[in-house]
Each structure stands twice: as C-alpha cells, then as structure tokens.
C-alpha cells in the first residue's frame, strides 16, 4: 500500500486522528468561525503581503462543511430538534429545556497528547491539566455556557 500524500491539498484517507503529530489531511473542520472571518480572497491578499503563499490562507479555510452557511461565514450555528409529541410515552411534556456546553479540550484529546509527545511543552500541559482546580464549574471538562431554562410546550 502506498503512503498517503500529506499537505494542504491532500485527500483525507487512512486512519483518523486528533493528533497534530500524525495529521495528514483534514476530513472535516468543526470550528465555528469568529464573526467577521475574512474571505479566502482577503486572506490570500494578506498571506501574499506577508511573503507567504496561498497555502497559508487556505489552511485556515473550513473543510468538509458542504453548503452549511453557519460554518462558512462565521459567528453562529443553529440546530433544530423536532420531537414528535405523539410518540412520547406518558402524554404531552409540560416543558423542554436546552443547554449549551463548551468543551475546548476533552480528556481523550489530552490523553492522546500525553501519549504521543514527550516534549517540555507536553510535560507542562500535563502538569497544568493535573493541577487545575475549577471549583465545581465543570463536570467531565464541560463548561455550561447558557441554558434556556424550562420553556412551556404550547
């Protein structure tokens, strides 16, 4: 089997990984881009102005997003849940609630870093993650950012 070609224009194939050390090509980029994220044309102008090539601008482009506008333009995301009320056992619900959590660095990601890199930076991250005291603000490394609270079902 031939080794995959890696780089900015490589097709995603082979084993999936979250490790930057063994990343060959991006399959999907789940980042929500910030509000005001520059277009590719604008990023190319900046890259060329800095003496870099187009790859610098293209490397920050979202990958595998299809035509989802939430991932292409930045600053937002939307999600719809449709629950058939007739299929709920026990009758109609009184209320529903939605909660948004933020999880920047899940434990499995840290574990992968600690097992694949033996550098001063990795040792520092291991120390800091092991000593981090969040005072009950998080559970399972998730931070509750906002909740709708109970919303009455009409």
N, C-alpha and C positions, 0 to 999 in steps of 0.2 A: 504494500500500500504506500502510495506517495504521500509525503508530508504535506500538510495544508500550507498554502501560501498565506502569510500574515501581512497585515498592514492596513492602511486606510481604506483600500478598495477590495479587501479580501471578502470572499463569500463566507458566511457563517457555516461551518461544518466541523465535524469532530466532536470532542467532548465539551459539555457545558461546564463553565467555571465562573466563580465570582472573584478569582484571584487575578490581580493585575499582573502577577508574575508569569502566568501561563495564558493570558488572554491573547487570542489570535485575531478574532473578528467579533464585532458586536452582533448579537442576534436581535435584541430589542432594547431600546433605551427608555426606561420608565420615568426619567426625570420630568417633573413638571417645571418647565422653563420659567424664569422670572418674567414678570410684567415688563414689557419693553425689550424683550430679547431681540437682538438685531437680526435682520435677514441675512441669508447666505451672501448675497451680493455685498452688503455693508461689511460683513466680517472678512470677506476676501480683500476688500479695499484696505482694511486695517492690517491684515496679515502681510499683504504686499508692501504696505507702507513701513512695516517693521522689518522688512527684508526677509520675511519668511515666504513660503509658497502657499498655494491654495489648500494643501492638506491641513495646515494649521486651522483654517476656518472651517473646513469640512469635518474635522474631528470633533467639533462641538455641536454638529448638527444632530437632531434627533434621528434615531434609526428604528425602522420597523414599526412605525406608527400608523401606517396606512393613511387614510384621509381624516383622521381624528383631529379636529381643529383645536381641541384642548391641549394636545401635545405639540402642535405645530406653531402656535402663536404665543404661547406662554401666559402665565398669570392666573390660570384657572384649571379646574377639572370639574366634571359633572358625572353623576352616577344616578341611575334610576332603578328602583326596585318596584316591581309590580307583583303584588301578592293577591292571588285570587281568594277573596274573603270566603267564598262558598266552600273552599277546600280546607278551611281551618276547623279543626275539631273543637267542639265546645262552643261554637257560636261566634258572634262578631266581637273583635277585640275592642276594648274601651279606648286604648291609645297605642301609639307607636313612638319609638324614640330612636334617634340616630346619633352616634357618637363618632367623632373623628380622632384617630390616634396618629401620632407621629413616631416613626421608628427609624432613626437615622442609621444606627449600627446594630443590627441584630446579633445575638450571641454567636450564631453559627458562622457569621462573617468574621467576627473577631477570632474565633477558634481556627478558622482556615488561615488567617494571617499568622497566628502564633505557631502554627504547624509548618508553614511553608517558607518563612523568612526568619533568619537568625541575624538580625542587624541591631544596632544600637536603638534605632527608631522603634523597631518592633518590641524590644525589651522595655522601652519607655512606655509605649502604649499598653503593654501587658501590665506594667506596674500601675499606671493611672487607672485603667479599667478595673483592676483588682481592688483599688483603694477608694473608688468613687462611692460616696455616700449621698444618696439623693433624698433621704429623709421621707421615704414613702411616696414621693411624687410619681414614681413609675412602678409598673409591675411588668415583669418579663421584658424590660428595656423599652416599654412603650410609654409614651407621654400623651395623656389625654389633652387635646388642644381645645376642643369645643364639643358641646352636646346641644341637641335641640331641646332636651327635656321632653317630658311626655307631651305628645300632640294628640288631641282628641280626634278620633276617627268619626267623620260625619255619618 
